[in-house]
């Protein structure tokens, strides 16, 4: 089953891109480039889902 999540992406004053996934509490990451951020946000989502599954968190 494929799930889709939205990410809020912002750029801070130091030039870092920051992504937050509102549907997954505590799911966020950052990177210097948008390409790297997209890879990292996918990894962050996978990790958050793994933790939710392991600890039966919905």
C-alpha positions as a Python dict, from the first residue, in 0.01 Angstrom:
ca = {
    (1, 'X'): (0, 0, 0),
    (2, 'X'): (133, 340, -98),
    (3, 'X'): (72, 635, 132),
    (4, 'X'): (121, 998, 43),
    (5, 'X'): (230, 1272, 281),
    (6, 'X'): (262, 1645, 235),
    (7, 'X'): (575, 1827, 345),
    (8, 'X'): (608, 2193, 429),
    (9, 'X'): (939, 2319, 293),
    (10, 'X'): (1099, 2644, 405),
    (11, 'X'): (1438, 2805, 357),
    (12, 'X'): (1601, 2959, 663),
    (13, 'X'): (1818, 3269, 686),
    (14, 'X'): (2136, 3058, 654),
    (15, 'X'): (2020, 2900, 327),
    (16, 'X'): (1916, 2560, 467),
    (17, 'X'): (1601, 2394, 335),
    (18, 'X'): (1382, 2257, 615),
    (19, 'X'): (1101, 2007, 561),
    (20, 'X'): (828, 1921, 810),
    (21, 'X'): (565, 1650, 763),
    (22, 'X'): (262, 1769, 966),
    (23, 'X'): (83, 1431, 960),
    (24, 'X'): (374, 1265, 1140),
    (25, 'X'): (460, 1426, 1472),
    (26, 'X'): (831, 1501, 1499),
    (27, 'X'): (900, 1420, 1135),
    (28, 'X'): (1136, 1682, 996),
    (29, 'X'): (1475, 1715, 832),
    (30, 'X'): (1704, 1970, 668),
    (31, 'X'): (1959, 1996, 388),
    (32, 'X'): (2160, 2254, 195),
    (33, 'X'): (2008, 2158, -143),
    (34, 'X'): (1652, 2079, -250),
    (35, 'X'): (1767, 1752, -412),
    (36, 'X'): (1924, 1632, -89),
    (37, 'X'): (1622, 1751, 112),
    (38, 'X'): (1383, 1540, -96),
    (39, 'X'): (1595, 1230, -33),
    (40, 'X'): (1615, 1306, 338),
    (41, 'X'): (1244, 1376, 381),
    (42, 'X'): (1160, 1039, 225),
    (43, 'X'): (1404, 873, 467),
    (44, 'X'): (1254, 1066, 761),
    (45, 'X'): (902, 954, 665),
    (46, 'X'): (1014, 592, 640),
    (47, 'X'): (1178, 610, 982),
    (48, 'X'): (878, 777, 1144),
    (49, 'X'): (645, 513, 999),
    (50, 'X'): (877, 237, 1122),
    (51, 'X'): (871, 379, 1475),
    (52, 'X'): (492, 417, 1465),
    (53, 'X'): (455, 54, 1356),
    (54, 'X'): (702, -76, 1613),
    (55, 'X'): (532, 102, 1903),
    (56, 'X'): (173, 75, 1771),
    (57, 'X'): (139, 452, 1737),
    (58, 'X'): (-125, 577, 1496),
}
